[in-house]
């Protein structure tokens, strides 16, 4: 995968974080910049650890004697992962679950972290798929850091200023980007 293709996939994953942070931003009375910076760091660390683990695990699986069938199977798995992750985000956009908006004086970290653990698992699957496609881990991590920090900060401020209504668009765009990544894998490796 080239850098543009990696950007599309990682931006799609980051839009899931954007939607979650937008919901949190719609609830807080005032954004504590220090707390937001710390929380962005936690989100970024989770994303980078998940990507690293997924990518290394896939590369370890590929270190055995690689045959043509194994490479093809890895590409099929990568395409299927991107497709499933994209469909997951499209379903989240379609459901458009509401948020009970009530002002909170501080950012409630506990419930958000429980929901974030699910997102980290999907990021790990993304790293797994990218590892099967042989993408360099350093580029993945750099893009993940940039997109996660931006998604967290912009999502929080968007929710604070505009409410949580835009999360549906973020989930839909993220889903489309991930499905585009699936189509790209199919075209690039199978056609």
C-alpha positions as CSV (number, residue, x, y, z in Angstrom):
1,X,0.0,0.0,0.0
2,X,1.2,3.5,-0.7
3,X,0.9,6.4,1.7
4,X,-2.4,7.7,0.2
5,X,-4.0,4.4,0.6
6,X,-2.8,4.1,4.2
7,X,-4.2,7.7,4.8
8,X,-7.6,6.7,3.5
9,X,-7.8,3.6,5.8
10,X,-6.4,5.4,8.9
11,X,-8.6,8.4,8.4
12,X,-11.6,6.1,8.2
13,X,-10.7,4.5,11.5
14,X,-10.1,8.0,13.1
15,X,-13.5,9.2,12.1
16,X,-14.9,6.6,14.6
17,X,-12.9,8.5,17.3
18,X,-14.1,11.8,16.0
19,X,-17.8,10.7,16.4
20,X,-17.2,9.5,19.9
21,X,-15.4,12.6,20.9
22,X,-18.1,14.8,19.4
23,X,-20.6,13.1,21.6
24,X,-18.5,13.8,24.6
25,X,-17.9,17.4,23.6
26,X,-21.7,17.9,23.4
27,X,-22.0,17.0,27.1
28,X,-19.2,19.1,28.8
29,X,-19.9,22.5,30.3
30,X,-16.4,23.7,29.5
31,X,-13.5,22.0,27.6
32,X,-10.5,21.6,29.9
33,X,-7.6,21.9,27.5
34,X,-5.1,20.0,29.7
35,X,-7.5,17.1,30.2
36,X,-8.2,17.0,26.5
37,X,-4.5,16.9,25.7
38,X,-4.0,14.1,28.2
39,X,-7.0,12.2,26.8
40,X,-5.7,12.7,23.3
41,X,-2.4,11.1,24.4
42,X,-4.3,8.1,25.9
43,X,-6.3,7.7,22.7
44,X,-3.1,8.0,20.6
45,X,-1.3,5.5,22.7
46,X,-4.1,3.0,22.4
47,X,-4.3,3.4,18.7
48,X,-0.5,3.0,18.2
49,X,-0.3,0.0,20.4
50,X,-3.3,-1.7,18.7
51,X,-1.8,-1.0,15.2
52,X,1.6,-2.2,16.2
53,X,0.3,-5.4,17.8
54,X,-2.0,-6.2,14.8
55,X,0.8,-5.5,12.2
56,X,3.5,-7.4,14.1
57,X,1.1,-10.4,14.6
58,X,0.3,-10.5,10.9
59,X,3.9,-10.2,9.9
60,X,4.8,-13.1,12.3
61,X,2.2,-15.2,10.7
62,X,3.6,-14.4,7.3
63,X,7.2,-15.2,8.3
64,X,6.6,-18.9,7.9
65,X,7.2,-20.3,4.5
66,X,5.1,-18.0,2.3
67,X,3.5,-19.6,-0.7
68,X,1.3,-17.9,-3.3
69,X,-1.9,-19.2,-1.7
70,X,-0.8,-17.7,1.7
71,X,-0.2,-14.2,0.2
72,X,-3.6,-14.4,-1.6
73,X,-5.3,-15.5,1.7
74,X,-3.7,-12.5,3.5
75,X,-5.0,-10.1,0.8
76,X,-8.5,-11.7,1.0
77,X,-8.4,-11.3,4.8
78,X,-7.3,-7.6,4.5
79,X,-10.1,-6.8,2.0
80,X,-12.6,-8.6,4.2
81,X,-11.4,-6.7,7.3
82,X,-11.7,-3.3,5.6
83,X,-15.1,-4.2,4.3
84,X,-16.4,-5.3,7.7
85,X,-15.0,-2.3,9.4
86,X,-16.6,0.0,6.8
87,X,-19.9,-1.7,7.1
88,X,-19.7,-1.4,10.9
89,X,-19.3,2.4,10.6
90,X,-22.1,2.6,8.0
91,X,-24.4,0.7,10.4
92,X,-23.5,3.1,13.2
93,X,-24.3,6.0,11.0
94,X,-27.6,4.5,10.0
95,X,-28.6,3.7,13.5
96,X,-27.7,7.2,14.6
97,X,-28.1,6.5,18.3
98,X,-28.9,9.6,20.2
99,X,-27.1,11.0,23.1
100,X,-28.9,12.1,26.2
101,X,-27.5,15.6,26.3
102,X,-27.0,16.8,29.8
103,X,-24.3,19.1,31.0
104,X,-21.4,17.6,32.8
105,X,-18.9,19.7,34.6
106,X,-16.0,17.4,33.7
107,X,-15.3,14.9,31.0
108,X,-16.5,11.5,32.3
109,X,-13.6,9.2,31.3
110,X,-14.9,5.8,32.6
111,X,-17.8,5.2,30.2
112,X,-15.9,6.6,27.3
113,X,-12.9,4.3,27.9
114,X,-15.2,1.3,28.0
115,X,-16.6,2.2,24.5
116,X,-13.1,3.0,23.3
117,X,-11.8,-0.5,24.0
118,X,-14.1,-1.7,21.2
119,X,-12.6,0.8,18.9
120,X,-9.1,-0.3,19.8
121,X,-10.0,-3.9,18.8
122,X,-11.1,-2.7,15.4
123,X,-7.8,-0.7,15.1
124,X,-5.9,-3.9,15.9
125,X,-7.8,-5.6,13.0
126,X,-6.7,-2.7,10.8
127,X,-3.1,-3.2,11.8
128,X,-3.5,-6.9,11.1
129,X,-4.9,-6.3,7.6
130,X,-2.1,-3.7,6.9
131,X,0.5,-6.2,8.1
132,X,-0.8,-8.8,5.6
133,X,-0.4,-6.2,2.9
134,X,3.2,-5.5,3.9
135,X,2.7,-1.8,4.8
136,X,5.6,-0.2,6.7
137,X,4.7,0.1,10.4
138,X,6.5,3.5,10.9
139,X,4.2,5.2,8.3
140,X,1.1,3.6,9.9
141,X,2.1,4.9,13.3
142,X,2.9,8.4,12.1
143,X,-0.4,8.7,10.3
144,X,-2.3,7.1,13.3
145,X,-0.8,9.7,15.7
146,X,-1.7,12.6,13.5
147,X,-5.2,11.5,12.7
148,X,-6.0,10.4,16.2
149,X,-5.0,13.7,17.8
150,X,-6.8,15.7,15.2
151,X,-9.9,13.5,15.5
152,X,-10.0,13.8,19.3
153,X,-9.5,17.6,19.4
154,X,-11.6,18.6,16.5
155,X,-14.3,16.1,17.5
156,X,-14.5,17.5,21.1
157,X,-14.7,21.1,19.9
158,X,-17.3,20.2,17.2
159,X,-19.5,18.6,19.8
160,X,-19.0,21.4,22.2
161,X,-20.0,24.1,19.6
162,X,-22.5,22.2,17.4
163,X,-23.7,19.2,19.4
164,X,-23.5,15.6,18.4
165,X,-25.5,15.7,15.2
166,X,-22.5,15.5,12.9
167,X,-21.3,12.1,14.2
168,X,-23.6,10.4,11.7
169,X,-21.7,12.1,8.8
170,X,-18.4,11.2,10.4
171,X,-19.3,7.5,10.7
172,X,-20.7,7.4,7.2
173,X,-17.6,9.0,5.7
174,X,-15.4,6.7,7.7
175,X,-17.3,3.7,6.5
176,X,-17.1,4.8,2.9
177,X,-13.3,5.4,3.2
178,X,-12.8,1.9,4.6
179,X,-14.9,0.3,1.9
180,X,-12.9,2.3,-0.6
181,X,-9.8,0.7,1.0
182,X,-11.4,-2.7,0.5
183,X,-12.1,-1.9,-3.2
184,X,-8.5,-0.6,-3.6
185,X,-7.1,-3.9,-2.3
186,X,-9.3,-5.9,-4.6
187,X,-8.3,-3.8,-7.7
188,X,-4.6,-3.5,-6.8
189,X,-3.9,-7.1,-5.8
190,X,-6.4,-9.2,-7.8
191,X,-6.9,-7.4,-11.1
